[in-house]
Amino acid sequence: MAAKPFRAAKSSRYYLPRVSEPLREYMAPPPKHFGRIKAHPPLAAPGQTIGLLGGSFNPPHAAHRLISETALKRLGLDKVWWVVSPGNPLKRRSDQAPLAERMVLCRAVAKNPRIEITDFEVDLPTPYTASTLAFLKSRSPLVRFVWIMGADNLASFDRWRNWREIFTTVPVVVVDRPGWRMKALASKAARAFAAQRVPETEARLLAHMPAPAWTFLTGPLSHVSSTALRNKAKARSQSVAKRVHAPSELPWRKAAPEAAEQPKVEAPPVSDTAAAG
């Protein structure tokens, strides 16, 4: 049975979004159609609340699962989708593992039946989040989507294409990350939408609020990051390469055995008879 849509009372502070005049220009509705697109995101029933955690997941790790489970619990979401991007526009393609490999790793790391892994973005015209959200809203207008991201992403969110449009398309939840809280809350995006920030104590209502609306969640922290894991793997591979290709360790570069260590070959003894003859 589909959940009943949330209806705030007229006296509620969330009955209408508090939008400043400079932000109204970014609140254009998403496109009504996307033409013939073969993208097939996971199924979601009308009225469900779905959290979207997007990224390259290169590689996925425990912090991704921790962020997802925090959002599931604190926001009362039905599911979280890990939207595995075919390629992050802000990162070098050469540093990314193949999409199929990242999908396999994501399924191994998620370990939660309420976390679904999807790569439907590979069939969209662009890899940008604003376009992905517009597609989902157009395809499933009765599903309530929430964008999930870590505090480290909010700190540089103004570098994302059409970042203001993301805030005005769906509610946003930001989950704390070690060492990023102050930078995130002082970021350009946080300051631009300061008036639309929802108290953490009311986070459970976020999925039912009209955008723009966002909140910042604190909780258990994990120091694991994809960047740190990649750097560690790169350092390990470089170390192995140095050992394998070190000139002193190559077979033809090894020093010849010392003469003293070579086995001695003695002449056979001469008999007395042979000597006398």
VOFIVO-422938 format. One record per atom (N, C-alpha, C): z, x, y. Coordinates in steps of 0.02 Angstrom, whole numbers, plus 32768, in hexadecimal, padded with zeros to 4 digits. Layout:
% VOFIVO-422938
ZXY/...
% end
This chain:
% VOFIVO-422938
8000802A7FC4/800080008000/8000802C803E/7FD1801E806B/7FCB804880A7/8007803E80D5/801B807580F5/805380708123/803F80498161/806F8024817D/80627FFE81B9/805B802D81F5/802B80208221/8023804B825B/806080498288/806F808182A6/80A9808682D3/809A80638315/80C9803A832B/80C18018836C/810180248394/80FA804A83C9/8133805983F3/8140801F8423/817F80148431/81917FDF8461/817B7FF384A6/81707FC284D1/81587FD18514/818B7FF9853B/81CA7FF48528/81FD801A854C/820180628533/81DE807184FC/81E180B484E1/81BD80E5850F/81D681228510/81B781568539/8174816C851D/8164815784DD/8126816A84BD/80F3813184BA/810080FB84DF/80D280C384DE/808E80D984FA/808E8101852E/8051811E854A/805B81698552/802881918543/802F81D9854C/803581EB8595/8061821A85A2/8068823185E7/8034826785F4/7FFF82558612/7FC78283861C/7FBD82908666/7FBD82CE8679/7FB182E086BF/7F6782DA86CE/7F5682D0870C/7F1082C58720/7EE282FD870A/7EF5833E8710/7EC7837386FC/7EB4837186B1/7EDD834F8688/7ED0834E8641/7EA38314862C/7E9A82E28656/7E7482A88643/7E2B82B88633/7E1082EB8652/7DCA82FC8646/7DBF83178600/7DF5832C85DE/7DEE8348859A/7DF983138565/7E0582D58578/7E1782A28548/7DDB82768535/7D9F82938536/7D64826D8521/7D69825D84D7/7D52822284C2/7D55820F847B/7D28823C8451/7D3982458412/7D0F826D83E6/7CCB824C83DB/7C99827183C5/7C57825283B8/7C5C82198386/7C3281E6838F/7C3481AC8363/7C1481BA831F/7BE981EC831C/7BC981FC82DC/7BB8824682DB/7BB2826182A0/7BA282A88298/7B6182B18271/7B3A827C826C/7AFD82828246/7B0C828881FB/7ADD82A481D7/7AE582AC818F/7B0882EE817F/7B4882E98173/7B7083248163/7B8D831A811D/7B85834D80F3/7B9C834680AD/7BE5835C80A4/7C09836980DA/7C4F837E80D4/7C79834780B5/7CA3835A8085/7CCE83298063/7D1683418062/7D3C832F8096/7D8383408096/7DA883188061/7DE683298052/7E0D83028022/7E1482B98037/7E22828F8007/7E2A82478015/7E6C823A8038/7E6B820B8067/7EA881F6808A/7EA281AB8098/7ED681878089/7ED5813E8092/7EE6812C80DA/7ECD80F480F2/7EDE80DD8135/7F2A80D7813E/7F4280F08176/7F8A80EE8184/7FB0812B816D/7F9081568144/7FB28192812E/7FB781C58167/7FE981F08163/7FF182268194/7FE282688170/7FB2828C818A/7F9982C9816B/7FA18304819C/7FC383378185/7FC9837481AD/7F8F83A3819C/7F7483C381CE/7F3C83F181C5/7F51843781D8/7F52846481A7/7F6184AA81B4/7F2084D181A9/7F0084E481DE/7EC0850781D8/7EC7855181E1/7E96857681C7/7E9785BE81CE/7E6C85DF819A/7E688621819E/7E418646816D/7E688653812C/7EAB8650812F/7ED5865C80F4/7EBE869C80D1/7EC086D280F7/7EA3871180DF/7ED7874A80E0/7F05874A80B0/7F0C871C8078/7F4186E78086/7F4686B3805D/7F7D86828063/7FBE86A2804D/7FF686888066/803686A58054/806E8671805A/80AB8686804B/80E486588049/80F28637808B/80E3865880C3/80F0863A8104/80C385FE8110/808685FE80F6/805B85C380FC/807B858880D8/80968594809D/80B7855E8078/80F68548809C/811B857680B8/8159856580DC/814985398119/8117854B813F/81038524817A/80EE84DD8164/80C884D9812E/80B084988115/80EA846C80FE/8118848980D9/8150846280BF/8180844E80F7/81858477812A/81AE84658164/819084288187/814E84298191/812C83F081B1/813083B18186/812783B88145/812C837F8118/8170835C811E/81A48384811F/81E883698120/81FB834E8165/81F083768198/8209836481DB/81E0832D81FC/819F832A81ED/817482F7820B/816A82BA81DD/818082C0819E/817782898170/812E827E815E/810882B48157/80C182AF8148/80B6829B8100/807D827B80F3/806B826B80AE/805182A88089/802782CF80AC/800A830B808E/7FFA833D80C5/7FEE837B80AE/7FD583B080DA/7F9683CC80BA/7F6183D180E1/7F2383F080C9/7F1F843780E4/7F13846680B8/7F0284A980CE/7EB784AC80D7/7EA084AE8115/7E5984AF8125/7E4384F88129/7E28851180F2/7E16855780EC/7DD28562810E/7DD385898144/7D978592816B/7D6785C38149/7D2585B6814C/7CF585E68130/7CF486278157/7D0886248197/7D0A866181C0/7D2C86538202/7D5D867C8213/7D8186748253/7D578693828B/7D44866B82BE/7D1B868682F5/7D3D86BE831B/7D8086C28318/7DA486F5833D/7DB187348314/7D99873682D6/7DA6877082AB/7D64878A828E/7D6587C9827B/7D2987E9825F/7D1D87D08218/7CDE87C0820A/7CCC87A881C8/7CD987DD8192/7CD2881C81A5/7CDA88528174/7D2088578159/7D51883B817E/7D97883E8168/7DAA8804813C/7D7C87D48132/7D8E8797810D/7D76879B80C5/7DA187858098/7D8E877F8052/7D5F8744804A/7D3887428014/7D0B87098009/7D3186C78007/7D118692801E/7D3186508022/7D4A86397FDE/7D2286427FAA/7D37862C7F67/7D7686507F50/7D7C868F7F61/7DB886B57F4E/7DF5869C7F74/7DED868C7FB4/7E2586727FDC/7E3A862D7FC4/7E0B86047FAE/7E1C85C27F94/7E4785C87F55/7E3585F67F28/7E5C86007EEB/7EA286177EFC/7EA886457F2B/7EEA865E7F3E/7F1486287F5F/7EF485FD7F88/7F1985C77FA8/7F3785977F75/7F1185877F42/7F2A85597F0E/7F6485797EE9/7F6285BA7EE1/7F9885DC7EBE/7FD885E17EE8/7FCF85E57F2A/800885ED7F57/802885AA7F69/800085767F72/801985357F8B/805185197F5F/804585127F1F/807884FD7EEF/809E84BE7F05/807A848F7F22/809984517F38/8065841A7F32/807483E47F0D/804283AF7F03/802F838B7F43/805783927F77/804783717FB7/8020839E7FE6/800E83D97FCF/7FE384077FF5/7FA0840A7FD3/7F6B83F67FF7/7F2883F77FDB/7EFF842E7FFC/7ED6844F7FD4/7EAD84867FEB/7E65846D7FF2/7E478479802B/7E0384618037/7DDB84938060/7D9A84968053/7D6E84C28079/7D33849A8097/7D40845A80A8/7D0A842F80C0/7CEB84488101/7D0E84748126/7CF1848E8164/7CB184B58159/7CA784CD811C/7C6B84F5810E/7C2C84CB8117/7C3284898113/7BF9845C811A/7BF4843C815F/7C1E8451818E/7C1B843681D2/7BED846281FC/7BD284478232/7BA3846D825C/7BC384AA827D/7C0384A6828E/7C2584DF82AE/7C6984E9828D/7C8585268292/7CC685348274/7D01852882A3/7CF4850982DD/7D288503830F/7D5584C68302/7D9684CE830E/7DC7849B82FF/7DBA845A8323/7DA7845D8362/7D9A84208389/7D6583F58368/7D318415834E/7CFC83F1832B/7D1583D482E9/7D3E83FA82C6/7D5A83E28286/7D8483A48291/7DAE83A582C4/7DD9836B82D3/7DB0832E82E7/7D7C8339830F/7D5183018323/7D2F82E382E6/7D19830C82B7/7CFA82F48279/7D2B82CA8251/7D6882E28249/7D9A82BE8221/7DAD827C8242/7DB5827D8283/7DC7823F82A7/7D8F820C82A2/7D51822382A3/7D1881F6829E/7D1181DB8257/7D1E82068226/7D1681F381E0/7D4F81C681C8/7D8C81D481DF/7DC781AE81C9/7DF081998206/7DD98168822B/7DFB81548269/7E408136825F/7E50811E8223/7E9080FE8216/7EC3812D81F7/7EAF816B81ED/7EDE819E81D4/7EFC81C3820F/7F3C81D0820C/7F5F81F38242/7F63823E8232/7F3C82658256/7F3B82AD824A/7F6882D1827C/7F8683078265/7FB08332828F/7F9B837A8283/7F8E839E82B9/7F7B83E482B3/7FBB840F82AE/7FBD843B827C/7FF784668270/7FE384AE827E/800E84D282A1/8002851A82AA/8043853E82B6/8042857F82AA/807C85A982B5/808285BC82FF/80BD85D18312/80C885E48358/809C861E836D/808A864A833E/805E8682834F/801986698365/80028631834A/7FC18616835F/7FC685F583A3/7FFE85D483B1/800585B483F3/800485E9842B/801E8624841D/802186588450/7FDC866B846A/7FAA8666843E/7F6586788453/7F36863D844D/7F5186018450/7F2985C58445/7EF385BB847A/7EFE85D484B5/7ECD85CC84EB/7E8C85F384DE/7E8B861D84AA/7E4E86418498/7E228617846A/7E3E85E0844F/7E1785B58422/7DE6858C844B/7DAC8580842E/7D7A85588451/7D92850F8457/7D8D84F48493/7DA184AE84A1/7DE984A1848C/7E1584CF849C/7E5B84C98487/7E7D848C84A6/7E6B847B84E3/7E8984408503/7E73840084DD/7E36840084C5/7E1E83C684A1/7E4483BC845F/7E5983F38440/7E8183EF8403/7EC283CA8412/7EE383DD8448/7F2283BE845B/7F1A8373846A/7EE183618484/7ED7831B8498/7EB582F18462/7EA7830F8429/7E8882EA83F2/7EBB82D283BF/7EEA82FE83AC/7F1E82ED837B/7F61830A8392/7F9982EE837B/7FDA830E8389/7FDC83548368/8004837F8385/800883C4836E/805183D6835F/805D83F68327/80A084108317/809B845C8311/80C8847E8333/80CB84C78332/810B84DB830E/8104850482DA/813E851A82B3/814E856182C5/818E856E82D0/81A585B082E7/819285E782B5/8183862282D1/8175865E82A9/819F869782C4/81B386C6829A/81DF86FC82B1/81C2872382EC/81E887268322/81D4874E835C/81A2872D838A/819086EE837F/815B86CE83A6/8174869383D0/81B1867F83CA/81C8864383EC/81BF86468438/81D8867B8457/81D5868084A0/818D868784B8/816486AF8495/811E86B784A9/80F8867584A3/81078650846E/80E486108464/80F685DE849A/813685D784A9/814C85A584DB/813985B98522/812A85F8852D/8114860F856F/80C886148574/80A586018540/805C8608853E/803A85D7856E/7FFB85E4857A/7FD385BA85A7/7FCE8573858C/7FC4856C854A/7FBE852A852C/7FFF85038531/803785248524/807885018527/808784EB856F/80758515859F/8082850285E5/805384CA85FB/801584CB85E3/7FE5849785F7/7FFA845285DE/801A844F85A3/802F840F8587/807B84098583/809D842885B2/80E7842685B2/810183DF85B7/80DF83B585DE/80F7837085E8/80EF834585AA/80C5835B857B/80B88334853F/80E1834D8503/810E837C850E/8136839784D6/816B836484C2/817083588481/819F83288465/81DC834F844B/821983378458/8254835A843E/8252836283F2/826C839983DA/826C83A68392/82908370836B/82C38353838A/82EA831F8368/82C282E0835B/828A82D7837F/8260829C8377/821E82AD8356/821C82E68332/81DF82FD8313/81C382CC82E0/81EE82A582C1/81D78276828D/81A9824082A9/81AA823682EA/817F8204830A/813C8221831F/81358263831B/80FA82848339/80B9826A831D/80B4826182DB/8074824D82BD/805D820982D4/808A81E082EF/8079819C8305/806F81988350/807381D08372/806C81D083BB/802381DD83CF/800D81C28406/7FC981D2841E/7FC88218843B/7F91823B842F/7F89827D844C/7F7982768497/7F8F82A884BF/7FB082E684AC/7FFC82DD84A2/801482F9846B/805B82FB845C/80668335842C/8099835D8438/80A68395840C/80F183A5840A/810583C883D6/814A83DC83CF/814E842283B2/8188844183BB/8194848583A1/81CE84818370/81C284958332/81F5849082FD/821384D482EE/825484D682E8/8277851282D2/82908506828B/829C853B8267/82B385358222/82B2857781FF/82B1857781BD/82AF85B68197/827085DE81AA/8278861F81B0/8241864A81C5/822C8679818D/81EC8687818A/81D286B9815B/81AE86EE8183/81BC872D8175/819E87648199/815A8778817C/814387568149/81038767812B/80CA874F8158/80958777815E/805A87638184/801C877D8161/7FE4875B816C/7FA58770814E/7F9187B58167/7F9B87C081A9/7F88880081C7/7FAF883981A6/7FF08830819D/80188865817E/800288728136/7FF2883C8112/7FDC884480CC/7F99886980C9/7F6B885880F8/7F2A887B80F8/7F3388C48109/7F5D88D3813B/7F688919814E/7F8789418115/7FB5892180F2/7FD6894380B9/7FA389518082/7F7989208074/7F46892A8040/7F1489608055/7F0189608096/7ED2899380AE/7EF089D980AA/7F2F89DF80BC/7F508A2180B9/7F558A398071/7F628A0A8043/7F678A1D7FFC/7F238A347FE2/7EED8A117FF4/7EAB8A247FDC/7E958A677FF9/7EA68A748038/7E968AB48057/7EBB8AED8035/7EFA8AE08023/7F218B128001/7F048B237FBD/7EEE8AEF7F99/7ECF8AF97F58/7E8E8B1F7F5F/7E668B0E7F92/7E278B307F9D/7E308B7A7FAB/7E638B8A7FD0/7E708BD17FE0/7E828BF77FA1/7EAA8BD77F75/7EBE8BFA7F38/7E828C027F09/7E588BD07F06/7E1F8BD37ED8/7DEC8C067EEF/7DE08C0B7F30/7DAB8C357F4A/7DC48C777F67/7E038C887F5B/7E1C8CC87F75/7DF78D017F54/7DD78D307F7B/7DAF8D667F5E/7DD58D907F2C/7E168D9B7F3A/7E3C8DC67F0D/7E478DA77EC9/7E3E8D647EC5/7E4B8D437E86/7E0B8D357E5E/7DD18D467E7B/7D938D3B7E57/7D8D8D6F7E20/7D708D5E7DE6/7D6F8D8C7DAC/7D4E8DCE7DBB/7D168DCC7DE1/7CF28E0B7DED/7D108E357E25/7D468E1A7E45/7D678E417E79/7DA78E617E5F/7DB88E557E20/7DF68E727E07/7DEE8EBD7DFB/7E228EE27E07/7E1E8F2B7DFF/7E158F3C7DB5/7DF18F747DA9/7DE58F8B7D64/7E268FA47D46/7E2E8F9F7D05/7E6C8FB77CE5/7E7490027CEE/7EB190177CF4/7EBE905F7CFC/7EAB90847CBC/7E9690C27CC6/7E8190EA7C8D/7EBA90F47C5C/7EF790F97C77/7F3091057C4C/7F3E90CA7C1F/7F26908E7C35/7F3490537C0D/7EFF90467BD9/7EC7906D7BDB/7E9190637BAB/7EA7907E7B67/7E94905D7B32/7EA890747AEF/7E8790B77ADE/7EAC90E37ABE/7E9291247AAB/7E7291207A65/7E3A91437A5F/7E1791467A1E/7E1E918D7A04/7E41919779CD/7E4C91D979B1/7E1791EA797D/7E04922A797B/7DD492407949/7DF592417905/7DCF923578D0/7DED9235788D/7E03927B787B/7E3A92827857/7E5492C57844/7E2492E97815/7E20932B781C/7DF4935477F2/7E1C936F77B8/7E0293687779/7E28937F773D/7E2493CA7737/7E5493E77713/7E5694307709/7E19944776E1/7E02941E76B1/7DC994327689/7D8A943976B2/7D7F940976DE/7D45940A7707/7D4794467737/7D829456774D/7D88948E777B/7D7994CF7758/7D9194D57718/7D86951376F4/7D3D951B76E3/7D1B94E876D2/7CD494EE76C0/7CAC950076FC/
% end
